[in-house]
Amino acid sequence: MAAILGRAGTTATGGFRRHHQETSRGGRRRDAVVVAAVTGAAPQEGSLERPAWSGETPVSRLVAALIAFKPLYSLMKLASREVIIRTAEKSNIPWREMTRKVLESDVYEVFERIRDPNIIYPDYYLSPFHAYDEGNLSWLAAAEAEAATLSIAKRAIPEATSIEEANQIVRGNWMNAIEEHHLKYSGENCQINDILDIGCSVGVSTRYLAERFPSAKAVGLDLSPYFLAVAAQKEEQLCRQNPIRWVNANGEATGLPPNSFDVVSLAYVHL
Ligand SMILES: C[S@@+](CC[C@H](N)C(=O)[O-])C[C@H]1O[C@@H](n2cnc3c(N)ncnc32)[C@H](O)[C@@H]1O
């Protein structure tokens, strides 16, 4: 995947970074679309202690000093979790109820079927992330991921009057970007038959893709077997014409055959 992105031409439009893959081999995958949704400023290269946009103000220095003091950091994490959950619930996202349902489901059996026990995780993936000590490799992170995703959409579009509206805007823009790009580069007659969603998390983005392109076969790929188990468990309850396939792998070395997808999407995945 890294190689594909490396070769691809890149244009940025309305918060979306698009990679147009031109392979030299021809065939129907010649114009596969790679669309990456990025949330913040332009990506930076090199080893930075912190992103340049994060600034170096007295307040940021104070926060960094407080965070460095472990017992205080644990308290701050607890308090900020509480705020995040309460804010989501005030916006009608039943965070605790959604989490409980996942944790009390048969997701653990699905996990055993879906995980690749031979996967080698990159170092960054083994670090604490979003206040979860095990990062994305934990049941709590997986169980809370859908509520967190909904909550982020509302924060991104504060003027939206509901969570549904915020999601329609966020996901609608992304879908439209894919369709526009596909029309522009592949033409009306080129059908989207196979879609790969890299960094699919608990499958929210994959389900949007599968619903927009119901005749296509969609694959959701993620490093976290916990997230994929939540995605797969939900999918098993739906009767989709083409059920989504879930793959536990590293997006940088998927092991999937080259040129086998018409659309490759990375939605809200840090590049
Ligand atoms: C913010 S979530 C993406 C959300 C999802 N695409 C959506 O739009 O709702 C980022 C995901 O990228 C996954 N991820 C991070 N590094 C990865 C890698 N190298 N290969 C595959 N997945 C990765 C994480 O496990 C996480 O689920």
The ligand as an SDF file (V2000), in Angstrom:
LIG
                    3D

 27 29  0  0  0  0  0  0  0  0999 V2000
   -9.9420    6.6830   13.2380 C   0  0  0  0  0  0  0  0  0  0  0  0
   -9.9570    5.0120   12.8280 S   0  0  0  0  0  0  0  0  0  0  0  0
  -10.6980    4.9700   11.2170 C   0  0  0  0  0  0  0  0  0  0  0  0
  -12.1620    5.1100   11.2180 C   0  0  0  0  0  0  0  0  0  0  0  0
  -12.9380    4.5850   10.0550 C   0  0  0  0  0  0  0  0  0  0  0  0
  -12.1900    4.4750    8.8110 N   0  0  0  0  0  0  0  0  0  0  0  0
  -14.1350    5.4970    9.8750 C   0  0  0  0  0  0  0  0  0  0  0  0
  -14.1440    6.3030    8.9310 O   0  0  0  0  0  0  0  0  0  0  0  0
  -15.0620    5.4100   10.6850 O   0  0  0  0  0  0  0  0  0  0  0  0
   -8.2690    4.6220   12.3550 C   0  0  0  0  0  0  0  0  0  0  0  0
   -8.0770    3.1280   12.2010 C   0  0  0  0  0  0  0  0  0  0  0  0
   -6.8580    2.8790   11.5580 O   0  0  0  0  0  0  0  0  0  0  0  0
   -6.3670    1.6490   12.0630 C   0  0  0  0  0  0  0  0  0  0  0  0
   -4.9440    1.5320   11.7170 N   0  0  0  0  0  0  0  0  0  0  0  0
   -3.9020    2.2640   12.1890 C   0  0  0  0  0  0  0  0  0  0  0  0
   -2.7570    1.8760   11.6000 N   0  0  0  0  0  0  0  0  0  0  0  0
   -3.0880    0.8770   10.7290 C   0  0  0  0  0  0  0  0  0  0  0  0
   -2.3450    0.0760    9.8240 C   0  0  0  0  0  0  0  0  0  0  0  0
   -1.0150    0.2260    9.6740 N   0  0  0  0  0  0  0  0  0  0  0  0
   -2.9960   -0.8540    9.1100 N   0  0  0  0  0  0  0  0  0  0  0  0
   -4.3290   -1.0180    9.2320 C   0  0  0  0  0  0  0  0  0  0  0  0
   -5.0940   -0.2950   10.0690 N   0  0  0  0  0  0  0  0  0  0  0  0
   -4.4790    0.6520   10.8070 C   0  0  0  0  0  0  0  0  0  0  0  0
   -6.6780    1.7110   13.5300 C   0  0  0  0  0  0  0  0  0  0  0  0
   -6.7010    0.4330   14.1300 O   0  0  0  0  0  0  0  0  0  0  0  0
   -8.0470    2.3750   13.5200 C   0  0  0  0  0  0  0  0  0  0  0  0
   -9.0670    1.4300   13.5330 O   0  0  0  0  0  0  0  0  0  0  0  0
  1  2  1  0
  2  3  1  0
  2 10  1  0
  3  4  1  0
  4  5  1  0
  5  6  1  0
  5  7  1  0
  7  8  2  0
  7  9  1  0
 10 11  1  0
 11 12  1  0
 11 26  1  0
 12 13  1  0
 13 14  1  0
 13 24  1  0
 14 15  1  0
 14 23  1  0
 15 16  2  0
 16 17  1  0
 17 18  1  0
 17 23  2  0
 18 19  1  0
 18 20  2  0
 20 21  1  0
 21 22  2  0
 22 23  1  0
 24 25  1  0
 24 26  1  0
 26 27  1  0
M  CHG  2   2   1   9  -1
M  END
$$$$
